[in-house]
């Protein structure tokens, strides 16, 4: 009976940590080397991603309810600069990336990439999805794992990071 209680407690704790997002500042870490695939099939290296300004790297998977909820919440009227300031990396195929772009038209203008083998996920040492990473000058500054329960807090975090500097136009 005691082992069942311990297992139940462990499952409850796991569920709480899964359902509630966590934000933490981190010691700045250079964006690691990885490759992703653009929607037109081109290989893109992490070193080809923007090197100036604040931008967001948003890692999602196509079949995650939590990723779906986060992407649904990212409406153009709440995040007007997001398509210019965010790069979406999808742990899936190019076709799955295209499906997500079509499903979320407010985000379609952002840069989207496929990570079918999830090598970028592994190289960045991410834990869970969705994950949002604040990046500046090819350096990872902070991470949000999971979904933050209060949409106003999530919006404030993203918009304040984006608005600290003009969005990057290109490398």
N, CA, C and O of each residue as an XYZ file, in Angstrom:
684
protein
N       0.820     -1.187      0.000
C       0.000      0.000      0.000
C       0.871      1.260      0.000
O       0.556      2.225     -0.695
N       1.972      1.258      0.779
C       2.837      2.434      0.836
C       3.486      2.717     -0.502
O       3.642      3.877     -0.884
N       3.876      1.650     -1.235
C       4.508      1.872     -2.529
C       3.498      2.456     -3.513
O       3.882      3.257     -4.365
N       2.241      2.090     -3.428
C       1.212      2.659     -4.287
C       1.061      4.148     -4.000
O       0.900      4.942     -4.927
N       1.110      4.538     -2.725
C       1.009      5.950     -2.364
C       2.186      6.733     -2.904
O       2.017      7.855     -3.382
N       3.384      6.157     -2.836
C       4.573      6.836     -3.371
C       4.471      7.000     -4.876
O       4.832      8.045     -5.417
N       3.980      5.973     -5.554
C       3.807      6.054     -7.002
C       2.766      7.110     -7.346
O       2.967      7.901     -8.267
N       1.656      7.131     -6.614
C       0.615      8.139     -6.850
C       1.158      9.540     -6.648
O       0.898     10.434     -7.454
N       1.909      9.735     -5.579
C       2.499     11.043     -5.306
C       3.465     11.444     -6.413
O       3.479     12.597     -6.842
N       4.263     10.506     -6.869
C       5.204     10.793     -7.956
C       4.464     11.185     -9.228
O       4.875     12.115     -9.922
N       3.375     10.483     -9.538
C       2.589     10.814    -10.729
C       1.936     12.188    -10.611
O       1.901     12.943    -11.583
N       1.428     12.510     -9.452
C       0.816     13.827     -9.240
C       1.859     14.924     -9.395
O       1.607     15.924    -10.066
N       3.015     14.751     -8.790
C       4.084     15.752     -8.909
C       4.521     15.920    -10.356
O       4.748     17.039    -10.815
N       4.639     14.807    -11.072
C       5.009     14.872    -12.480
C       3.956     15.635    -13.273
O       4.294     16.464    -14.117
N       2.686     15.363    -13.008
C       1.607     16.052    -13.716
C       1.642     17.552    -13.435
O       1.452     18.357    -14.347
N       1.881     17.929    -12.201
C       1.929     19.355    -11.854
C       3.069     20.037    -12.596
O       2.885     21.111    -13.170
N       4.245     19.418    -12.588
C       5.386     20.032    -13.270
C       5.186     20.057    -14.774
O       5.709     20.942    -15.451
N       4.436     19.100    -15.310
C       4.163     19.082    -16.738
C       3.154     20.161    -17.118
O       3.300     20.809    -18.155
N       2.140     20.355    -16.293
C       1.076     21.292    -16.619
C       1.458     22.748    -16.362
O       0.922     23.648    -17.008
N       2.349     22.981    -15.455
C       2.716     24.340    -15.096
C       4.062     24.663    -15.706
O       5.037     23.942    -15.494
N       4.118     25.738    -16.457
C       5.368     26.130    -17.075
C       6.348     26.668    -16.065
O       5.976     27.080    -14.967
N       7.595     26.658    -16.449
C       8.618     27.215    -15.583
C       9.512     28.133    -16.400
O       9.889     27.816    -17.528
N       9.839     29.259    -15.819
C      10.708     30.240    -16.458
C      11.948     30.360    -15.613
O      11.866     30.481    -14.391
N      13.095     30.326    -16.255
C      14.292     30.592    -15.494
C      15.331     31.272    -16.349
O      15.511     30.977    -17.530
N      16.018     32.211    -15.685
C      17.183     32.824    -16.300
C      18.284     31.790    -16.208
O      18.270     30.932    -15.326
N      19.208     31.869    -17.089
C      20.287     30.900    -17.095
C      21.596     31.626    -17.306
O      21.617     32.761    -17.782
N      22.672     30.982    -16.958
C      23.955     31.536    -17.346
C      23.939     31.556    -18.858
O      23.587     30.555    -19.480
N      24.314     32.675    -19.469
C      24.286     32.732    -20.934
C      25.087     31.573    -21.542
O      26.226     31.305    -21.158
N      24.459     30.911    -22.486
C      25.067     29.770    -23.147
C      25.016     30.024    -24.647
O      23.957     30.351    -25.182
N      26.142     29.878    -25.332
C      26.095     30.044    -26.792
C      25.110     29.063    -27.420
O      25.003     27.912    -26.998
N      24.405     29.534    -28.418
C      23.504     28.662    -29.155
C      24.349     27.537    -29.754
O      25.279     27.813    -30.512
N      24.051     26.290    -29.434
C      24.901     25.199    -29.917
C      24.774     25.000    -31.424
O      23.861     25.518    -32.067
N      25.687     24.259    -31.946
C      25.680     23.940    -33.366
C      24.636     22.855    -33.640
O      24.640     21.796    -33.014
N      23.748     23.145    -34.587
C      22.765     22.153    -35.034
C      22.291     22.555    -36.413
O      22.548     23.666    -36.875
N      21.597     21.639    -37.065
C      21.030     21.907    -38.376
C      19.550     21.576    -38.359
O      19.117     20.594    -37.756
N      18.785     22.420    -39.037
C      17.359     22.189    -39.220
C      17.059     22.334    -40.707
O      17.926     22.725    -41.489
N      15.833     22.018    -41.089
C      15.443     22.078    -42.493
C      14.339     23.110    -42.671
O      13.334     23.089    -41.960
N      14.536     24.019    -43.632
C      13.516     25.032    -43.915
C      12.342     24.385    -44.635
O      12.439     23.247    -45.094
N      11.225     25.116    -44.733
C      10.038     24.558    -45.380
C      10.257     24.305    -46.868
O       9.511     23.542    -47.482
N      11.274     24.939    -47.453
C      11.579     24.666    -48.861
C      12.669     23.607    -49.020
O      13.196     23.416    -50.116
N      13.007     22.916    -47.922
C      13.928     21.790    -47.994
C      15.403     22.119    -47.840
O      16.247     21.230    -47.954
N      15.729     23.382    -47.583
C      17.134     23.783    -47.438
C      17.629     23.511    -46.021
O      16.888     23.688    -45.055
N      18.879     23.082    -45.902
C      19.496     22.889    -44.593
C      19.949     24.240    -44.061
O      20.591     25.016    -44.769
N      19.611     24.511    -42.812
C      19.973     25.778    -42.165
C      20.741     25.435    -40.890
O      20.288     24.633    -40.073
N      21.907     26.053    -40.736
C      22.719     25.846    -39.539
C      22.310     26.848    -38.473
O      21.825     27.934    -38.786
N      22.505     26.486    -37.224
C      22.194     27.421    -36.135
C      23.004     28.708    -36.277
O      22.535     29.775    -35.881
N      24.195     28.627    -36.827
C      25.013     29.834    -37.024
C      24.418     30.764    -38.081
O      24.816     31.924    -38.176
N      23.459     30.261    -38.882
C      22.781     31.087    -39.884
C      21.579     31.827    -39.308
O      21.007     32.691    -39.973
N      21.193     31.498    -38.084
C      20.062     32.183    -37.445
C      20.500     33.575    -37.030
O      21.700     33.843    -36.973
N      19.558     34.477    -36.736
C      19.922     35.872    -36.447
C      21.016     35.992    -35.374
O      21.026     35.275    -34.374
N      21.922     36.922    -35.628
C      23.004     37.141    -34.658
C      22.867     38.477    -33.941
O      23.666     38.795    -33.060
N      21.863     39.256    -34.312
C      21.661     40.570    -33.678
C      20.263     40.662    -33.096
O      19.322     40.049    -33.599
N      20.144     41.436    -32.032
C      18.836     41.694    -31.437
C      18.298     40.524    -30.640
O      18.836     39.417    -30.671
N      17.225     40.800    -29.929
C      16.527     39.767    -29.166
C      15.565     39.040    -30.082
O      14.852     39.666    -30.867
N      15.543     37.735    -29.985
C      14.561     36.954    -30.719
C      14.213     35.719    -29.911
O      14.893     35.376    -28.944
N      13.155     35.063    -30.321
C      12.645     33.898    -29.617
C      12.825     32.653    -30.466
O      12.498     32.647    -31.653
N      13.339     31.616    -29.861
C      13.375     30.311    -30.484
C      12.280     29.504    -29.792
O      12.342     29.262    -28.587
N      11.292     29.097    -30.554
C      10.142     28.396    -29.991
C      10.142     26.974    -30.546
O       9.970     26.757    -31.745
N      10.338     26.011    -29.643
C      10.408     24.609    -30.043
C       9.094     23.929    -29.685
O       8.662     23.934    -28.532
N       8.468     23.342    -30.706
C       7.187     22.661    -30.515
C       7.212     21.309    -31.229
O       8.076     21.041    -32.064
N       6.252     20.479    -30.879
C       6.038     19.237    -31.619
C       4.603     19.238    -32.127
O       3.720     19.830    -31.505
N       4.369     18.574    -33.260
C       3.055     18.676    -33.903
C       1.912     17.974    -33.173
O       0.753     18.328    -33.393
N       2.186     17.018    -32.335
C       1.109     16.249    -31.719
C       0.953     16.528    -30.236
O       0.296     15.763    -29.530
N       1.541     17.600    -29.755
C       1.461     17.938    -28.336
C       0.284     18.870    -28.074
O       0.173     19.930    -28.690
N      -0.583     18.475    -27.167
C      -1.711     19.324    -26.762
C      -1.197     20.646    -26.191
O      -1.772     21.700    -26.458
N      -0.125     20.596    -25.411
C       0.411     21.809    -24.786
C       0.987     22.762    -25.833
O       0.833     23.978    -25.717
N       1.646     22.214    -26.851
C       2.158     23.059    -27.936
C       0.994     23.694    -28.687
O       1.028     24.879    -29.019
N      -0.025     22.901    -28.948
C      -1.209     23.390    -29.643
C      -1.844     24.547    -28.880
O      -2.205     25.564    -29.472
N      -1.981     24.388    -27.561
C      -2.576     25.452    -26.742
C      -1.732     26.733    -26.787
O      -2.276     27.833    -26.886
N      -0.418     26.589    -26.714
C       0.441     27.765    -26.756
C       0.338     28.459    -28.116
O       0.186     29.679    -28.183
N       0.420     27.685    -29.194
C       0.351     28.276    -30.530
C      -0.996     28.961    -30.770
O      -1.047     30.023    -31.391
N      -2.085     28.364    -30.283
C      -3.419     28.987    -30.411
C      -3.471     30.330    -29.706
O      -4.169     31.243    -30.148
N      -2.733     30.452    -28.611
C      -2.778     31.693    -27.828
C      -1.975     32.830    -28.457
O      -2.113     33.980    -28.041
N      -1.158     32.537    -29.428
C      -0.269     33.547    -30.021
C      -0.955     34.251    -31.187
O      -0.606     34.047    -32.349
N      -1.927     35.074    -30.856
C      -2.687     35.810    -31.866
C      -1.948     37.087    -32.271
O      -1.246     37.704    -31.470
N      -2.127     37.458    -33.530
C      -1.444     38.625    -34.088
C      -1.719     39.899    -33.291
O      -0.818     40.714    -33.089
N      -2.951     40.070    -32.843
C      -3.282     41.305    -32.127
C      -2.606     41.381    -30.748
O      -2.398     42.478    -30.230
N      -2.266     40.247    -30.156
C      -1.573     40.246    -28.861
C      -0.061     40.280    -29.010
O       0.641     40.779    -28.131
N       0.438     39.756    -30.113
C       1.883     39.662    -30.352
C       2.193     40.185    -31.758
O       2.597     39.405    -32.620
N       2.014     41.478    -32.009
C       2.164     41.972    -33.374
C       3.570     41.782    -33.962
O       3.704     41.637    -35.177
N       4.619     41.780    -33.128
C       5.987     41.641    -33.635
C       6.482     40.201    -33.653
O       7.600     39.938    -34.096
N       5.674     39.274    -33.183
C       6.127     37.895    -33.051
C       6.592     37.270    -34.365
O       7.646     36.633    -34.376
N       5.860     37.420    -35.474
C       6.347     36.790    -36.710
C       7.730     37.282    -37.146
O       8.462     36.554    -37.816
N       8.086     38.498    -36.776
C       9.405     39.030    -37.146
C      10.475     38.678    -36.121
O      11.666     38.791    -36.410
N      10.075     38.257    -34.945
C      11.006     38.058    -33.840
C      11.093     36.630    -33.346
O      11.787     36.356    -32.367
N      10.410     35.723    -33.999
C      10.382     34.341    -33.529
C      10.793     33.386    -34.633
O      10.498     33.588    -35.812
N      11.477     32.349    -34.212
C      11.814     31.242    -35.089
C      11.201     30.001    -34.453
O      11.475     29.675    -33.299
N      10.373     29.324    -35.224
C       9.721     28.111    -34.744
C      10.487     26.905    -35.277
O      10.707     26.773    -36.481
N      10.886     26.037    -34.366
C      11.501     24.773    -34.752
C      10.547     23.675    -34.305
O      10.155     23.598    -33.141
N      10.188     22.832    -35.261
C       9.202     21.779    -35.017
C       9.910     20.427    -34.986
O      10.614     20.058    -35.926
N       9.715     19.710    -33.909
C      10.244     18.350    -33.815
C       9.403     17.436    -34.680
O       8.597     16.654    -34.176
N       9.595     17.540    -35.978
C       8.794     16.781    -36.934
C       9.281     17.035    -38.350
O      10.307     17.684    -38.557
N       8.547     16.524    -39.314
C       8.913     16.626    -40.724
C       8.559     17.997    -41.310
O       7.852     18.792    -40.690
N       9.061     18.249    -42.507
C       8.731     19.493    -43.215
C       7.226     19.563    -43.468
O       6.634     20.636    -43.352
N       6.603     18.446    -43.808
C       5.150     18.441    -44.017
C       4.408     18.813    -42.734
O       3.407     19.528    -42.786
N       4.883     18.342    -41.597
C       4.254     18.707    -40.329
C       4.433     20.197    -40.038
O       3.539     20.829    -39.476
N       5.571     20.755    -40.414
C       5.795     22.200    -40.266
C       4.787     22.966    -41.121
O       4.158     23.913    -40.649
N       4.639     22.558    -42.362
C       3.690     23.218    -43.264
C       2.263     23.127    -42.728
O       1.495     24.081    -42.843
N       1.910     21.991    -42.148
C       0.574     21.839    -41.560
C       0.377     22.813    -40.393
O      -0.692     23.409    -40.256
N       1.405     22.975    -39.552
C       1.292     23.920    -38.435
C       1.195     25.357    -38.941
O       0.426     26.151    -38.398
N       1.961     25.698    -39.967
C       1.859     27.044    -40.544
C       0.446     27.309    -41.038
O      -0.096     28.394    -40.828
N      -0.140     26.338    -41.683
C      -1.505     26.498    -42.195
C      -2.515     26.583    -41.055
O      -3.492     27.325    -41.144
N      -2.286     25.836    -39.998
C      -3.211     25.802    -38.870
C      -3.180     27.102    -38.064
O      -4.181     27.483    -37.458
N      -2.026     27.782    -38.057
C      -1.855     29.015    -37.277
C      -1.443     30.156    -38.206
O      -0.275     30.542    -38.231
N      -2.397     30.700    -38.971
C      -2.054     31.727    -39.964
C      -1.442     32.994    -39.366
O      -0.688     33.685    -40.050
N      -1.747     33.316    -38.107
C      -1.137     34.496    -37.479
C       0.368     34.338    -37.330
O       1.086     35.328    -37.190
N       0.851     33.102    -37.360
C       2.279     32.831    -37.171
C       2.966     32.393    -38.458
O       4.174     32.156    -38.462
N       2.220     32.284    -39.542
C       2.765     31.744    -40.787
C       3.922     32.576    -41.337
O       4.794     32.030    -42.013
N       3.952     33.874    -41.069
C       5.013     34.736    -41.597
C       6.338     34.583    -40.845
O       7.369     35.075    -41.304
N       6.317     33.915    -39.711
C       7.557     33.676    -38.960
C       8.414     32.663    -39.720
O       7.952     32.026    -40.667
N       9.647     32.528    -39.297
C      10.530     31.500    -39.863
C      10.238     30.174    -39.170
O      10.241     30.091    -37.941
N       9.987     29.144    -39.965
C       9.654     27.813    -39.441
C      10.648     26.807    -39.991
O      11.015     26.858    -41.165
N      11.085     25.885    -39.128
C      12.050     24.867    -39.527
C      11.644     23.513    -38.963
O      10.991     23.420    -37.924
N      12.049     22.464    -39.678
C      11.808     21.091    -39.230
C      13.061     20.540    -38.553
O      14.188     20.806    -38.971
N      12.830     19.776    -37.511
C      13.898     19.074    -36.789
C      13.439     17.624    -36.630
O      13.138     17.185    -35.520
N      13.384     16.870    -37.756
C      12.775     15.548    -37.726
C      13.451     14.553    -36.781
O      12.773     13.713    -36.190
N      14.753     14.632    -36.633
C      15.458     13.715    -35.734
C      15.607     14.305    -34.331
O      16.185     13.682    -33.440
N      15.079     15.513    -34.151
C      15.145     16.236    -32.870
C      16.581     16.458    -32.388
O      16.858     16.470    -31.189
N      17.475     16.632    -33.347
C      18.883     16.888    -33.016
C      19.050     18.274    -32.400
O      19.847     18.445    -31.478
N      18.307     19.269    -32.899
C      18.392     20.616    -32.319
C      17.922     20.588    -30.871
O      18.531     21.217    -30.005
N      16.850     19.866    -30.609
C      16.316     19.713    -29.259
C      17.394     19.151    -28.337
O      17.600     19.648    -27.229
N      18.077     18.114    -28.806
C      19.127     17.479    -27.999
C      20.327     18.408    -27.816
O      20.860     18.514    -26.711
N      20.753     19.071    -28.871
C      21.932     19.946    -28.790
C      21.700     21.122    -27.843
O      22.618     21.551    -27.144
N      20.465     21.645    -27.824
C      20.164     22.765    -26.925
C      19.861     22.290    -25.507
O      19.687     23.103    -24.599
N      19.799     20.968    -25.319
C      19.517     20.367    -24.009
C      18.183     20.857    -23.444
O      18.070     21.219    -22.273
N      17.180     20.853    -24.322
C      15.844     21.274    -23.903
C      15.157     20.136    -23.168
O      15.503     18.967    -23.339
N      14.193     20.491    -22.360
C      13.455     19.497    -21.570
C      11.967     19.759    -21.734
O      11.426     20.676    -21.115
N      11.310     18.976    -22.549
C       9.871     19.113    -22.721
C       9.486     20.137    -23.764
O      10.296     20.956    -24.200
N       8.225     20.065    -24.150
C       7.670     21.007    -25.114
C       6.328     21.494    -24.595
O       5.654     20.781    -23.851
N       5.941     22.680    -24.974
C       6.702     23.639    -25.754
C       7.823     24.256    -24.923
O       7.766     24.290    -23.693
N       8.834     24.738    -25.626
C       9.936     25.449    -24.984
C      10.170     26.739    -25.750
O      10.251     26.739    -26.978
N      10.277     27.838    -25.014
C      10.593     29.138    -25.602
C      11.942     29.558    -25.027
O      12.151     29.540    -23.814
N      12.847     29.935    -25.918
C      14.188     30.357    -25.514
C      14.389     31.805    -25.942
O      14.174     32.143    -27.106
N      14.794     32.651    -25.018
C      15.163     34.027    -25.342
C      16.604     34.036    -25.804
O      17.500     33.620    -25.070
N      16.836     34.516    -27.038
C      18.175     34.505    -27.629
C      18.583     35.928    -27.961
O      17.775     36.725    -28.439
N      19.842     36.236    -27.704
C      20.429     37.522    -28.073
C      21.861     37.260    -28.496
O      22.631     36.639    -27.763
N      22.213     37.735    -29.683
C      23.564     37.587    -30.224
C      24.054     36.142    -30.151
O      25.146     35.861    -29.659
N      23.217     35.236    -30.652
C      23.543     33.813    -30.708
C      23.800     33.209    -29.323
O      24.496     32.201    -29.196
N      23.231     33.835    -28.292
C      23.390     33.347    -26.919
C      22.020     33.108    -26.309
O      21.147     33.974    -26.365
N      21.834     31.927    -25.724
C      20.594     31.583    -25.032
C      20.625     32.248    -23.657
O      21.531     31.995    -22.862
N      19.612     33.118    -23.373
C      19.602     33.908    -22.139
C      18.621     33.380    -21.094
O      18.906     33.442    -19.898
N      17.469     32.861    -21.528
C      16.458     32.343    -20.606
C      15.594     31.321    -21.331
O      15.578     31.255    -22.560
N      14.870     30.518    -20.536
C      14.029     29.447    -21.092
C      12.694     29.405    -20.348
O      12.639     29.562    -19.128
N      11.628     29.192    -21.105
C      10.318     28.861    -20.540
C       9.998     27.454    -21.022
O       9.892     27.207    -22.223
N       9.848     26.544    -20.083
C       9.439     25.169    -20.408
C       7.975     24.998    -20.054
O       7.528     25.435    -18.993
N       7.234     24.365    -20.938
C       5.832     24.101    -20.657
C       4.966     25.315    -20.920
O       5.405     26.291    -21.529
N       3.750     25.244    -20.459
C       2.780     26.315    -20.657
C       2.632     27.076    -19.350
O       2.349     26.480    -18.311
N       2.820     28.371    -19.396
C       2.620     29.194    -18.203
C       1.115     29.368    -18.034
O       0.441     29.815    -18.962
N       0.574     29.022    -16.860
C      -0.876     29.013    -16.662
C      -1.548     30.370    -16.841
O      -2.716     30.427    -17.225
N      -0.850     31.445    -16.575
C      -1.439     32.777    -16.689
C      -1.027     33.397    -18.028
O       0.121     33.814    -18.181
N      -1.942     33.464    -18.996
C      -1.604     34.007    -20.312
C      -1.048     35.425    -20.254
O      -0.207     35.785    -21.078
N      -1.497     36.233    -19.303
C      -0.990     37.607    -19.189
C       0.502     37.617    -18.853
O       1.250     38.440    -19.381
N       0.933     36.716    -17.985
C       2.355     36.627    -17.656
C       3.169     36.187    -18.859
O       4.241     36.732    -19.124
N       2.660     35.199    -19.590
C       3.357     34.704    -20.779
C       3.489     35.817    -21.814
O       4.555     36.016    -22.396
N       2.405     36.529    -22.032
C       2.409     37.639    -22.990
C       3.414     38.703    -22.556
O       4.160     39.218    -23.389
N       3.447     39.040    -21.271
C       4.376     40.053    -20.769
C       5.826     39.619    -20.966
O       6.669     40.431    -21.350
N       6.120     38.358    -20.708
C       7.490     37.849    -20.880
C       7.918     37.965    -22.340
O       8.981     38.509    -22.638
N       7.095     37.458    -23.242
C       7.469     37.466    -24.655
C       7.559     38.873    -25.218
O       8.544     39.221    -25.868
N       6.530     39.689    -24.972
C       6.536     41.036    -25.538
C       7.656     41.901    -24.966
O       8.241     42.697    -25.701
N       7.971     41.771    -23.685
C       9.041     42.594    -23.129
C      10.386     42.203    -23.733
O      11.226     43.070    -23.970
N      10.604     40.923    -23.984
C      11.859     40.478    -24.603
C      11.950     40.985    -26.045
O      12.988     41.494    -26.469
N      10.857     40.841    -26.788
C      10.844     41.278    -28.185
C      11.063     42.781    -28.291
O      11.790     43.243    -29.170
N      10.440     43.544    -27.401
C      10.476     45.000    -27.507
C      11.734     45.633    -26.927
O      11.919     46.842    -27.062
N      12.606     44.857    -26.285
C      13.846     45.431    -25.746
C      14.740     45.967    -26.859
O      15.459     46.947    -26.669
N      14.691     45.329    -28.002
C      15.448     45.785    -29.151
C      14.613     45.508    -30.388
O      13.685     44.700    -30.359
N      14.955     46.186    -31.473
C      14.227     45.963    -32.713
C      14.403     44.517    -33.145
O      15.471     43.940    -32.946
N      13.369     43.921    -33.736
C      13.467     42.534    -34.186
C      14.562     42.371    -35.241
O      14.798     43.277    -36.040
N      15.223     41.222    -35.243
C      16.282     41.004    -36.236
C      15.694     40.799    -37.626
O      14.762     40.015    -37.812
N      16.248     41.510    -38.592
C      15.795     41.331    -39.965
C      16.514     40.164    -40.610
O      15.912     39.379    -41.342
N      17.796     40.053    -40.337
C      18.582     38.939    -40.870
C      19.917     38.920    -40.159
O      20.215     39.779    -39.329
N      20.707     37.933    -40.499
C      22.014     37.781    -39.859
C      22.925     38.948    -40.146
O      24.063     38.972    -39.678
